[in-house]
Amino acid sequence: MGMLYLVPTPVGNMEDITLRALRVLKEADLILAEDTRTSGVLLKHYDIRKPMLSHHKFNEHSTAESFASRIEAGETVALITDAGTPGISDPGFMLVRECVRRGIEVQTLPGATAFVPALVTSGLPCDRFCFEGFLPQKKGRKTRMEQLADEGRTMILYESPYRLVKTLTQLAEVMGHDRPAAVCREISKVHEECRRGSLSELAAYFTEVTPKGEIVIIVGGK
């Protein structure tokens, strides 16, 4: 029987990958990638030449069983996503669950995850926190925010730059305009920024300055 490796990839700087991750990718029989074009750039940079297939949120329901069967038959498979750790707001859970169900060994390598540097850099308490990922875009969005309003731990949210101002404004309305927060974007990239302030102050700032790149919102607990 083979093995499934979940391999974190850089969220920004190409150097943010471990030596072990590079070794696993070079030794794997097959690499599953969220986007083969995006991952192809990383693999080419490190001269890794292995067969690569797509495994993303649109096909993971239908492909998890077939890939698990290949691992069960003896292949070593490495799963990577466009950036960060597979399974964290990215594909991965379906395949892991199927492998666990079949008794296949799964190993997740430690490595890059966007929310950890954002949380620590924010200056908000990081001894206790909850990860919420992306809020519902439509149905249940306000309800989820209202549920989080009484959360005592620091909260971590992922957001698109196109919805950032709307989200900050809605959070301010539900949680209070003075609730402390931070917006971290382009983590580990050239234009990395961590902007701190109240929810209302951050909403006003990004109304004037158009946000770009990957966004992590850190919100102080009640």
C-alpha positions in Angstrom: 0.0 0.0 0.0 1.2 3.5 -0.8 0.9 6.7 1.1 -0.8 10.1 0.8 1.3 13.2 1.6 -0.3 16.6 2.0 2.4 19.1 1.1 2.1 22.8 2.0 3.4 25.2 -0.7 4.4 28.9 -0.5 1.7 31.5 0.0 4.0 34.1 -1.4 7.8 33.9 -1.5 9.0 30.9 -3.5 11.6 30.2 -0.8 8.9 29.4 1.8 9.0 25.7 1.2 10.7 23.1 3.4 13.5 20.8 2.3 11.3 17.8 3.3 8.5 19.1 1.1 10.9 19.3 -1.9 12.1 15.7 -1.2 8.6 14.3 -0.9 7.6 16.0 -4.2 10.6 14.6 -6.0 10.0 11.1 -4.7 6.3 10.9 -5.2 4.8 8.7 -8.0 2.1 11.3 -8.7 1.4 14.9 -7.7 -2.2 16.1 -7.4 -2.5 19.8 -7.9 -5.4 22.3 -7.4 -4.2 24.1 -10.6 -1.6 22.3 -12.7 -0.5 25.5 -14.3 0.1 27.3 -11.0 1.8 24.3 -9.5 3.8 23.8 -12.7 5.6 27.1 -12.0 6.7 25.9 -8.6 7.8 22.5 -9.7 9.7 23.9 -12.7 11.5 26.4 -10.3 12.8 23.4 -8.3 13.3 21.1 -11.2 10.8 18.6 -10.1 9.5 16.5 -13.0 6.7 14.2 -11.9 3.3 13.2 -13.4 0.7 15.8 -12.3 -3.1 15.6 -12.3 -5.8 18.0 -11.2 -7.6 17.7 -7.9 -9.7 20.7 -7.1 -13.0 21.7 -5.5 -15.0 21.1 -8.7 -13.9 17.5 -9.1 -12.7 16.2 -5.7 -16.1 14.5 -5.0 -15.7 12.4 -8.1 -11.9 11.8 -8.1 -11.2 11.1 -4.4 -12.1 7.4 -4.7 -10.1 6.7 -7.8 -7.0 8.4 -6.4 -7.4 6.6 -3.1 -7.5 3.3 -5.1 -4.2 4.2 -6.8 -2.6 4.8 -3.4 -4.1 1.6 -2.1 -2.5 -0.2 -5.0 0.9 1.1 -4.0 1.5 4.6 -5.4 2.9 7.4 -3.3 0.8 10.5 -3.9 1.6 14.1 -2.9 -1.3 16.6 -2.8 -0.6 20.3 -3.2 -2.8 23.4 -3.6 -2.1 26.7 -5.2 -0.8 28.1 -1.9 -0.7 27.0 1.7 -1.7 23.8 3.4 -4.2 21.5 1.6 -7.5 21.2 3.4 -7.4 24.7 4.9 -10.0 26.5 2.8 -8.6 24.4 -0.1 -9.2 20.9 -1.5 -7.9 17.9 0.5 -10.5 16.8 3.0 -12.4 14.5 0.6 -9.3 12.6 -0.3 -8.0 12.4 3.2 -11.4 11.1 4.5 -11.4 8.4 1.8 -7.8 7.4 2.6 -8.6 7.2 6.3 -11.7 5.1 5.6 -9.5 2.6 3.7 -6.8 2.5 6.3 -4.2 4.3 4.1 -1.5 6.2 5.9 -1.8 10.0 5.5 1.0 12.4 6.5 0.7 16.1 6.5 3.9 18.1 6.4 4.2 21.3 8.4 4.6 24.4 6.4 3.0 27.6 5.0 -0.5 28.6 6.0 -1.6 32.2 5.5 -3.5 32.7 8.7 -0.7 32.0 11.1 1.6 34.9 10.2 -1.5 37.1 9.8 -2.7 36.3 13.3 0.7 36.8 15.0 1.4 40.0 13.1 -2.0 41.5 13.9 -1.0 42.3 17.5 -4.3 40.8 18.7 -4.4 38.0 21.3 -3.2 34.8 19.7 -3.2 32.5 22.8 -6.8 31.5 21.9 -8.4 31.9 18.4 -10.9 30.4 16.0 -10.5 29.9 12.3 -13.7 30.7 10.3 -12.3 30.7 6.8 -14.6 32.2 4.2 -18.0 33.5 5.4 -21.1 32.4 3.5 -21.4 34.7 0.5 -25.2 34.9 0.6 -27.5 32.6 2.6 -26.6 32.6 6.3 -24.0 35.3 6.0 -25.5 37.7 8.5 -26.6 34.9 10.8 -23.0 33.7 10.9 -21.7 37.1 11.8 -24.3 37.5 14.5 -23.1 34.2 16.0 -19.5 35.3 15.9 -20.4 38.7 17.6 -20.2 37.1 21.1 -17.1 35.0 20.4 -14.5 35.7 23.0 -11.5 34.4 21.0 -9.7 36.2 18.2 -11.3 35.3 14.9 -9.6 34.6 11.6 -11.5 35.1 8.3 -10.4 34.7 4.7 -11.8 37.2 2.1 -11.6 38.2 -1.5 -10.3 41.8 -2.1 -13.5 42.5 -4.0 -15.7 41.8 -1.0 -13.3 43.2 1.7 -15.0 46.6 2.2 -18.5 45.0 2.3 -17.4 42.4 4.8 -15.6 45.0 7.1 -18.7 47.2 7.0 -21.1 44.4 7.8 -18.8 43.1 10.6 -18.7 46.7 12.1 -22.5 46.9 12.0 -22.9 43.5 13.7 -19.9 43.5 16.1 -19.5 47.2 16.8 -17.7 49.9 14.9 -14.9 50.1 17.5 -14.1 46.4 17.5 -10.3 46.0 17.0 -9.2 44.2 13.8 -6.4 43.9 11.3 -6.3 43.2 7.6 -3.3 41.4 6.3 -2.7 41.0 2.6 -0.1 39.7 0.2 1.6 37.7 3.0 5.2 36.8 2.2 5.1 38.8 -1.0 6.8 42.0 -2.0 3.9 44.2 -1.2 2.9 42.6 2.1 0.8 44.8 4.3 -0.8 44.5 7.8 -3.2 47.4 8.4 -4.5 47.6 12.0 -7.5 49.6 13.5 -11.1 49.4 14.3 -13.5 47.6 11.8 -14.9 51.0 10.8 -11.4 52.6 10.3 -10.3 49.6 8.2 -13.5 49.8 6.1 -12.9 53.5 5.5 -9.2 53.0 4.6 -9.9 50.3 2.0 -12.7 52.3 0.6 -10.1 54.9 -0.4 -7.3 52.4 -1.1 -8.3 49.5 -3.4 -7.2 46.3 -1.8 -5.3 43.7 -3.9 -4.1 40.2 -3.3 -5.0 37.4 -0.9 -6.7 38.8 2.3 -6.8 37.6 5.9 -9.0 39.5 8.4 -8.2 39.2 12.1 -11.0 40.4 14.4 -10.6 40.8 18.2 -12.9 38.7 20.4 -15.7 40.3 22.4 
